[in-house]
Amino acid sequence: MSQQIFAAKVDDTARSGTSRTLAIVIDDFGNGMTGTEEMLKLPIKFTVAVMPFMPTTKHDAEAAYKLGHDVIVHMPMEPNKGLKSWLGPGAITADLSNAEIRKRVEDAIDDVPHAIGMNNHMGSKITADERIMRIVLTVCKERGMFYLDSKTTPKTVVPKIAQELGVPTLGNNVFLDDVYTEQHISKQFNLVRKHLETHDSCVTIGHVGPPGKKTASVLLQSIPEMRSVAHFVKLSDLVRSSMIDPFILPNP
């Protein structure tokens, strides 16, 4: 860890009065979705998950990078329920060959500028499949990337395979906006606070799109109070911390 990065983390910790950390991830960038502008105006560092091969993929990734946010690939993966057409181009589906899976993962990484990690868009079927996730995580390892398991299924094999391969991995703890109302999003943010009462770190996922402006509004209102509970970090900060303290990751 560079002295500059370490100093920034110390300053954040001193300001919040705590060593607890909160990593916010916002999914579904790349398609000019509602709330994109509001999210990028938030006065905190967070992680921007960008879908590949979409109209604003490169624009959103470049904008996030210039603001100092982490950029990761929001990889579309087949769910147990739902239409494949919902996934968008270049998706990983269970009927693909090993070679095609590898090609799609590599192409997706190449399409998202500045990407340093990956998480799954949907994917309840794929993240429970050892064959497929071994290929996905092998490519991540080859590219020096970490993987965030969005945990869209309790049957996920990501922690197991990632540990076998030696890929840095994190796990989502709270979905903020699975229901598109400010009341629900505020309730979920209370779950984030509760999680931090008994854990050193928390990863929470929100979205641009239908809930985008509402999620951005709740986050903006919550920032001052949260600074007294935890300091805001990017996913890469948690990965760096794990190199010093392997127990810092939500999903070691």
Buried (B, 14 or more C-beta within 10 A) or exposed (E): EEEEEEEBBEEBBEEBEBEBBBBBBBBBBBBEBBBBEBBBEBEBBBBBBBBBBBEBBBBBBBBBBEEEBBBBBBBBBBBEEEEEEEBBEBBBBEEBEEEEBBBBBEEBBEBBBBBBBBBBBBBBBBBBBEEBBBBBBBBBBEBEBBBBBBBBBEEBBBBEBBEEBEBBBBBBBBBBBEEBEBEBBBEBBEBBBEBBEEBBBBBBBBBBBBBBBBBBBBBBEBBEEBBEBBBBBBBBBBBBBBEEEEEBBBBB
